[in-house]
């Protein structure tokens, strides 16, 4: 008989391997793929304080590494000051829908977390 926990870990492991293989194929197919150091810097700025607050050493260190790596390659940053309202009408609508979905999920997640903390949901 297979334990549910071990089955879950095997499933997550298989999914990680599958996604890694897909990412490897995509990266291999694009020869002139260069890293976006600005995004790495932003990810580092987000992960570092979250790692400190959550007392998660791995997240804190990864965030610091990303931020430093982004800063070292600051000359290679492209102009990232795009406005949300630039682009075609279809792109604007898609961005607004995605922002709305993210806000909705943030509100629902916060409400569920609060209800679980207050033990109103078993």
N, C-alpha and C positions, 0 to 999 in steps of 0.2 A: 504494500500500500504506500502511495506517495503522499508525503506531507504537503499541505497547501502552501506553506511558507517556502519550502524548497522549490516547488513548482513555480511559484511567483518569481523567485530569484533566477531560475533557469529561463523563464520567459523574458525577464528584464535583460538578462545577459544576452539572449539571442537577439533581442531588439536592438541592443547597443551594437552588437557585431554587425547586424544588417544595416543599421544607419551609418556606421563607420565605413562599411563597404561601399555604400551608395555615395557617401561624401568623398571617398577616395577616388571613385570613378569620375565624379563630377570635376574634382580638382585635376585629375590626370588629363581629362579631355580639354581643359582650358590651359593652354601653354603660358599665356601672358598674364596669369593671375597674380596680382600683387596685393599684399595685405593692406587693409584699411586701418592705418594707425590711429586715426581720429576715433574710430569706433572702439578700438582697444583701450584708448585712453578713457573714454566715457564709461566703458564697462568697468575699468579699474576704479574710476571714481565712485561708481555705484557699489561694487562688491566690497571695497575696503571698509567703509563705515558699517555696512551690513554685517560683515564678518566680525568687526570689533564689537558691535552691539550684541550679536548672537553668540559671542565668545567662540567662534568657529575659526580656528587657526588656519585651516586650509583655505577657506574663502578669503580671509584677510590677506594671506600671503599672495594668493593668485591675483587678487585685486591690486595689490601693491605692484606686483610684477607687470600686470597689464598697463597700469598707469605709468610706470617708469618706462616701459617699452614704447608706449605712445609718445611720451615726452621726448625720448631720445630721438625719435624719428619725426619730430614736429615739422621739420622742413618739407616732409613729404605729404603733409596734410593737404587735402584739396579743400576748396571753399565749401564748407558744409552749412552755410547759412541759408539753406533753402527754407522758404516759407511753406507752411502747410497748404496755403491757398494757391500755390503755383501749380501749373499743369492743366490738363484738359478737364472738362466738366466731369467726365467719368472718373478720372483720378481723384478729383476733389471729393466727389460723392463717396468713393470707396474709402478714402482716408477718414472722412467724417463717420461713416458707418463703423469702421474699425475702432476709432476712438470711442464711439458710443458703446460698442460691445465691451471694450476694455474697462470703461468706467462702470458699466453695469456689473461686470464680473468682480471688480474691486469692491463695489458696494455689497453684492451678494456674499462674497467671501468674508468680508468684515462682519456682516450680520451673522453668518453661520458661526464664525469664530467666537463672536460675542455670546451667541446663544449656547454654544458648547461650553464656554467658560462659566456661564451662569447656571449651567446644568439644566437648561430648559429643554435641551435635546439630549436624549439618552445615548 
